[in-house]
Amino acid sequence: MILVCDQDTESYMIAVDKRTGKTRWRIQRPESTRSYVTPAIYQPAGEPAQLIVPGAYQVTSYYAETGEKAWWVRGFSWQPKSLPVIANGTIYVHGWEGGGDAESPTETPTFQDTLAARDKNKDGFLTVDEFADDARMQKAFYMIDLDSDGKVDQRDWDFHRAKRSARNTILAIRPGGRGDVTKANVLWSMQKFLPNCPSPLVYQGVVYLIKDGGILTALDQKTGKILKQGRLTGALDTYYASPVAAAGKIYFLSQHGKATVLQAGAEWEVLATNDLEEETFATPAIVDDKIYLRTRSALYCFKE
């Protein structure tokens, strides 16, 4: 059993024996801060299994047996939430967070330059009082101070700089190699129309993204080209559940219980929208010819 424990300080990942709870391995993730992802398993033919772990600012692959880092891709967003999707040998992963949609991310001064301008008592740290003339920094200081000790050090500021320059994005990644494979392995990327929580769905050659407001975007799986975009009429809502697919249809659940069924394809079309009349946050589960939907107070099972 593998747990990713990304947090503001001392992020780590741990593997424990599922029968005894004994630690198999534990590795630090100093390059990541807060994130909410579940890793995915990539199994190359004839090679050891890998864990695909999106984190703050980069996507990293680890060998599942040992926790050793295999490769990573930079240029990711801050605080990712969705599950990586692996289809036809390609990894699709996206991250979205407020502030990451800027066309030209803000360039933040280095820690040393900021110390020179702000460190009035010359103690080598930055405090909120030293930003008394900067209302934005006064408000943001508690988020920059990752260990909440009242002082911003080099690590805190470096993560702040990374956050300010991060771009929301979806990446199509070819797995493999060692070390930093950003330039070699990113097949395509896109920075618009991205969900907050729902994972991408890859189905029959098309990548589907559902954004708050019921905005659905279909992309070509190989190129990232937008094939069709529109709104799920009758379900212009917030979305937490990820879309699922079976038998040529795609199923979406909105926060307020609108269940939308689509005919899959580059020219997708809405077939039906049904109201469950309750909040829904959980991704539907499909087993054989049944679909299970969980609302705030009920679990439904539907079959044809």
DOLUM-902096 format. One line per 8 residues: for each residue x, y, z of C-alpha. Coordinates in nm, 3 decimals. Layout:
N
X/Y/Z  ...
This chain:
304
0.000/0.000/0.000  0.147/0.330/-0.112  0.063/0.672/0.033  0.165/1.009/-0.110  0.190/1.259/0.176  0.248/1.593/0.005  0.221/1.887/0.242  0.366/2.233/0.300
0.676/2.093/0.472  0.852/1.754/0.470  0.654/1.594/0.187  0.716/1.220/0.151  0.587/0.895/0.003  0.569/0.568/0.191  0.508/0.204/0.097  0.388/-0.041/0.363
0.318/-0.413/0.355  -0.059/-0.450/0.311  -0.073/-0.746/0.550  0.140/-0.623/0.838  0.173/-0.246/0.799  0.552/-0.278/0.809  0.732/-0.005/0.614  0.886/-0.129/0.289
1.036/0.206/0.193  0.995/0.576/0.258  1.134/0.857/0.043  1.130/1.235/0.080  0.971/1.463/-0.183  1.141/1.798/-0.110  1.052/1.928/-0.457  0.676/1.916/-0.383
0.441/2.102/-0.152  0.068/2.055/-0.104  -0.111/1.832/-0.357  -0.409/1.598/-0.349  -0.334/1.330/-0.606  -0.357/0.952/-0.610  -0.065/0.796/-0.803  -0.120/0.572/-1.105
0.066/0.252/-1.191  0.255/0.230/-1.520  0.374/-0.120/-1.615  0.625/-0.114/-1.903  0.663/-0.443/-2.089  0.940/-0.649/-1.930  1.037/-0.371/-1.685  0.961/-0.290/-1.320
0.632/-0.115/-1.242  0.646/0.262/-1.193  0.439/0.503/-0.984  0.329/0.814/-1.174  0.298/1.091/-0.913  0.192/1.445/-1.009  0.304/1.696/-0.749  0.350/2.067/-0.716
0.536/2.192/-1.025  0.639/1.855/-1.169  0.527/1.500/-1.254  0.759/1.228/-1.124  0.794/0.856/-1.191  0.925/0.624/-0.916  1.003/0.253/-0.923  0.722/0.096/-0.721
0.939/-0.173/-0.564  1.202/0.059/-0.417  1.078/0.419/-0.434  1.378/0.517/-0.649  1.311/0.817/-0.873  1.318/0.722/-1.242  1.229/1.036/-1.441  1.039/1.362/-1.410
0.874/1.635/-1.617  0.878/2.001/-1.513  0.636/2.281/-1.601  0.338/2.151/-1.407  0.091/2.353/-1.202  0.063/2.406/-0.828  -0.161/2.191/-0.603  -0.280/1.924/-0.853
-0.582/1.712/-0.763  -0.667/1.471/-1.044  -0.561/1.116/-1.118  -0.310/1.049/-1.399  -0.465/0.857/-1.688  -0.256/0.606/-1.885  -0.379/0.505/-2.230  -0.200/0.345/-2.526
0.141/0.399/-2.367  0.089/0.771/-2.300  0.034/0.942/-1.964  -0.225/1.222/-1.952  -0.213/1.440/-1.644  -0.351/1.783/-1.566  -0.340/2.039/-1.290  -0.540/2.354/-1.228
-0.530/2.609/-0.949  -0.641/2.970/-0.921  -0.381/3.213/-1.056  -0.228/2.968/-1.301  -0.419/3.080/-1.610  -0.207/3.390/-1.675  -0.072/3.409/-2.029  0.254/3.556/-1.896
0.326/3.431/-1.542  0.462/3.693/-1.304  0.840/3.698/-1.264  0.917/3.715/-0.891  1.252/3.851/-0.765  1.503/3.605/-0.617  1.530/3.556/-0.244  1.862/3.739/-0.229
1.726/4.038/-0.422  1.421/4.050/-0.196  1.638/4.032/0.117  1.845/4.322/-0.012  1.531/4.531/-0.059  1.325/4.420/0.243  1.534/4.262/0.520  1.547/4.566/0.750
1.701/4.390/1.053  1.949/4.192/0.837  1.868/3.858/1.001  1.849/3.669/0.671  1.472/3.616/0.686  1.161/3.800/0.568  0.877/3.887/0.806  0.529/4.023/0.743
0.626/4.357/0.898  0.890/4.402/0.629  0.607/4.411/0.371  0.407/4.680/0.552  0.373/4.881/0.230  0.261/4.584/0.017  -0.104/4.488/0.076  -0.085/4.183/-0.154
0.212/4.037/0.032  0.054/4.116/0.369  -0.242/3.901/0.266  -0.037/3.622/0.107  0.239/3.597/0.368  0.083/3.312/0.567  0.070/3.098/0.252  0.433/3.172/0.165
0.550/3.088/0.519  0.517/2.711/0.472  0.625/2.605/0.823  0.426/2.888/0.990  0.720/3.009/1.198  0.662/3.375/1.114  0.970/3.389/0.892  1.016/3.330/0.520
1.344/3.158/0.435  1.509/3.054/0.107  1.295/2.738/0.068  0.970/2.923/0.138  1.057/3.193/-0.115  1.171/2.949/-0.384  0.836/2.769/-0.366  0.659/3.105/-0.377
0.851/3.192/-0.695  0.763/2.854/-0.847  0.396/2.901/-0.763  0.388/3.251/-0.915  0.540/3.123/-1.240  0.339/2.796/-1.259  0.099/2.742/-1.548  -0.219/2.539/-1.535
-0.182/2.269/-1.798  -0.266/1.925/-1.931  0.037/1.724/-2.044  0.061/1.420/-2.269  0.380/1.244/-2.161  0.567/0.957/-2.323  0.705/0.757/-2.028  1.063/0.638/-2.010
1.419/0.755/-1.977  1.608/0.878/-1.671  1.624/1.215/-1.503  1.466/1.530/-1.644  1.281/1.429/-1.963  1.073/1.747/-2.002  1.205/1.842/-2.346  1.219/1.489/-2.484
0.900/1.329/-2.351  0.621/1.590/-2.351  0.421/1.509/-2.665  0.177/1.801/-2.634  0.030/2.036/-2.376  -0.264/2.276/-2.346  -0.328/2.555/-2.098  -0.699/2.634/-2.148
-1.042/2.495/-2.053  -0.904/2.281/-1.770  -1.101/2.118/-1.488  -1.033/2.187/-1.122  -1.082/1.838/-0.972  -1.210/1.590/-1.236  -0.950/1.374/-1.407  -0.929/1.361/-1.787
-1.110/1.077/-1.961  -0.941/0.908/-2.258  -1.188/0.704/-2.461  -1.182/0.581/-2.821  -0.908/0.821/-2.929  -1.053/1.132/-2.765  -0.955/1.313/-2.442  -1.248/1.469/-2.254
-1.216/1.753/-2.003  -1.509/1.880/-1.795  -1.465/2.229/-1.651  -1.684/2.406/-1.396  -1.980/2.566/-1.565  -2.042/2.246/-1.761  -1.783/2.334/-2.027  -1.681/2.014/-2.209
-1.375/2.003/-2.433  -1.283/1.710/-2.658  -0.920/1.681/-2.771  -0.748/1.456/-3.020  -0.563/1.198/-2.813  -0.247/1.206/-3.027  -0.211/1.578/-3.100  -0.407/1.768/-2.833
-0.603/1.953/-3.104  -0.947/2.072/-2.990  -1.212/1.870/-3.172  -1.526/2.016/-3.015  -1.619/2.235/-2.723  -1.957/2.319/-2.574  -2.166/2.328/-2.260  -2.363/2.042/-2.109
-2.701/2.209/-2.135  -2.910/2.138/-1.828  -2.596/2.080/-1.617  -2.415/2.416/-1.605  -2.271/2.334/-1.267  -1.958/2.268/-1.061  -1.789/1.930/-1.113  -1.590/1.716/-0.868
-1.665/1.366/-1.006  -1.455/1.247/-1.299  -1.626/1.132/-1.620  -1.648/0.760/-1.699  -1.732/0.573/-2.019  -1.875/0.244/-2.142  -2.059/0.109/-2.447  -1.998/0.420/-2.652
-2.141/0.658/-2.393  -1.987/0.900/-2.143  -2.134/0.978/-1.801  -2.092/1.303/-1.604  -2.213/1.389/-1.254  -2.231/1.752/-1.140  -2.214/1.874/-0.782  -2.590/1.931/-0.762
-2.680/1.590/-0.895  -2.725/1.645/-1.268  -2.634/1.321/-1.448  -2.553/1.380/-1.814  -2.513/1.105/-2.075  -2.319/1.175/-2.395  -2.274/0.992/-2.720  -1.895/0.957/-2.734
-1.689/1.086/-3.023  -1.513/1.387/-3.168  -1.858/1.533/-3.241  -2.009/1.434/-2.907  -2.373/1.506/-2.837  -2.588/1.513/-2.524  -2.833/1.221/-2.512  -2.995/1.285/-2.175
-2.969/1.483/-1.852  -3.125/1.343/-1.536  -3.163/1.507/-1.196  -3.072/1.301/-0.889  -3.187/1.595/-0.672  -2.891/1.567/-0.435  -2.529/1.671/-0.418  -2.284/1.431/-0.578
-1.906/1.441/-0.548  -1.804/1.078/-0.614  -1.696/0.942/-0.952  -1.940/0.680/-1.088  -1.826/0.318/-1.091  -1.900/0.085/-1.382  -1.898/-0.291/-1.323  -2.011/-0.527/-1.601
-2.347/-0.390/-1.721  -2.417/-0.179/-1.410  -2.332/0.177/-1.312  -2.315/0.282/-0.948  -2.379/0.644/-0.848  -2.335/0.780/-0.494  -2.513/1.093/-0.379  -2.504/1.259/-0.039
-2.753/1.013/0.113  -2.796/0.725/-0.132  -2.614/0.470/-0.344  -2.785/0.390/-0.675  -2.728/0.098/-0.908  -2.865/0.125/-1.262  -2.867/-0.130/-1.539  -3.033/-0.140/-1.879
